[in-house]
Amino acid sequence: MKRTLLLSLALPVLVAGSDLALAADLPPPPGPQGYYKASPPPAPPSWTGCYIAGGGGYGLVANNHFGETFPALAPATAAVDSGGEGWMALGGVGCDYQFHFWNWDVVAGAFGDYDWLNYNGTASYPGFGAGAVGNLRESSAWAGGLRVGVLAAPWVLVYGNGGYTGTHLNSVGLNGAITGAPLGISLGSQNLNGWFLGGGTESDLKFIAPGLFLRTEYRFSEFQTSDNQFITAAGAPTGFGVHYSNYYTQAVYTELVYRFNFSGAHW
């Protein structure tokens, strides 16, 4: 009888001790909502920072021009159209800043780029007997401006841009429109300045390397009107020139962009 009584008193103590041992191995008790507290989600990626970019594409040139006296700049011939096309390569730098506006994640920034061009076309220049033709070549350009866009997804930016631009036109040697023989007259090289508008998309290539992005852009550029004189092979003025108006280019290109502030931890 005494043995049974002692056993009945000791059993609750043994059970309680085993419960305490098991409780030490269990996770902490649930929170006030009845759920265990989850780890905080990783911080979303940020587009704030600077980058370098490089790539290439294809472009078109179009312009309207007419012959004129020089330096009086009086129109002397009817206006004609000419154009060209070719490849381009470019490199650039820029910096962006990401912020939240209304319900949008917005990215705004400034950038600049330099373009190596090989735009070629045949231009007609009336007024030299039966007329003359020459190879119009645009060989380089630069651009600087601002862009702003929204994030369609944390890793995809859709943007528009605009700013100032300039381009270099090589000298043009004239040949007879019918004979094709050199006329010993050329149009000097010149630089044109203007503005541009464009837009495109930029998306993450994290599966290749952290911080690497792919950008595809369309850009329209229009340049100032200009007057340039024809000179002889000896450099003497001819008293005749050309007036360029409505000179513009269009280009589509793709670039690889490396952002310095991105790393695998962001994604």
PyMOL commands that set and color helices and strands:
alter all, ss='L'
color gray80, all
select helices_A, chain A and resi 2-25+264-266
alter helices_A, ss='H'
color red, helices_A
select strands_A, chain A and resi 49-69+80-101+104-125+132-153+156-169+172-176+182-187+190-204+212-223+226-232+237-259
alter strands_A, ss='S'
color yellow, strands_A
deselect
rebuild
show_as cartoon
